[in-house]
Amino acid sequence: MPHTKVLCTVGPSSDNRETLLKMAKNGLSGLRINTAHIETDYVGKIRSLTDYLNSELSAHISILLDLKGPELRVGDLSEPFKIEQGKIYPLSQSGIPVNRTGFFSSLKKVTRL
């Protein structure tokens, strides 16, 4: 069994038997599912495809679920500005706004991100 694992993110262009079979024959050892971009039944589809591959090839291909975490996005700016290398930009209610209302209360003063 090789010590290096080859993980591939599965998506619309690769979530079929033919493509995954080719990938598996060329070293695929695990499938990554990005849960930020799927419907709930998609995991079952990939599980079935993985079971097929493992049975067909006597393989041990695994599934990695990449769970969606909280998203922090810059909010609406009053006016555009240029980002300068090395300069510190505060994320705050009076500085650069963010989309998560509870974000600031979860930080200690002068937290670096």
N, C-alpha and C positions, 0 to 999 in steps of 0.2 A: 504494500500500500504506500503511495507516495506521501512525502511529508508536506508538500505544498498543496494547498487547497485552491481550486479555481472556482470562485463565486461569480455568478452572473445575475444581473438584475433581469427578471423576466417581465415582459410587457406585451403589448398588442402584436408586435412584430415577431415575437418568439414564443408565444404561449400556445404552441401547437405541437403535436407529436413529431412531425417530420423535422422541424427545426431543433427541438430539444433532443431528439435522438442523435442528430448530427453533432450537436454540442457535447452530448454525453460521450459519444465515441471519440471525441477529440479532447477529452480531459475534464469535462465539467464535473465538479464534485459537490456543488451546492447551488441552490436557486435562492435569490434574494427577492422578496416581495416588498415593495415600497407601499405601505398601507396608506400613505397620504393621497394616493391617486387611484384607489380601487373601490369597487362595490364589495359588500360583505361576502357575497357568494364566490368571489374570485379566488379566495384562499382554497375553497373546496375544489375548484377547477384545477388549480396548480397541484394540490395534494393528489388528485386522481392522476394527473400527468406524471407526477413524480413516482407514484406507485407503479404505473405502467413501465416507466424507464427502469426502475429498480428490478422489476420482475423480468422484463425483456432482456436486460443486460447483466443480470445477477450483480447489480451495483448497489452502492450505499449512498445515493445522492440525497443530500439533506435539504431542508427548507429553512431559510432565515427570514423571520418577519421583522422588518424595519418599522417600528412603531412610530406613528406621527406624534411629535411632541408639540409643546406650545410654540406658536409662531410669534416672533417679535418683528414688527414692521414699522418703518418710519411713517409717521402720520403726515397730514397735510402741512406743508410749510407755507408760511406767509409770503415768502419770496425765495427764489432759487439762490443758492450760494455755491461758491467753489470750495471743494475740499482740498486742503493743503497738507502735504506729507509732514508728519511729526507734530501737527497741531492737535490739541485735545478739544473734542466737541462734546459738550454735556447733553446727555439725554435727560430731559426734565420737562416739567410742565411749562417752564418758562424758556427752555432751550429747544432742542430738537424733540418734537412730540413723537410718541409711540402709540401703537394701536391697543395695547393692553392696559386697561384702567388700573388694575391692581399691581402693575409692574413695579412702580416706584415704592410702594409700601413693602415689597418683598426684599428690598435692598437696604444695605447699611450705607450711611453717608460716605461718599467718595469711593463707592465700589467701582472697580475698573472692569470693563467688559472686553 
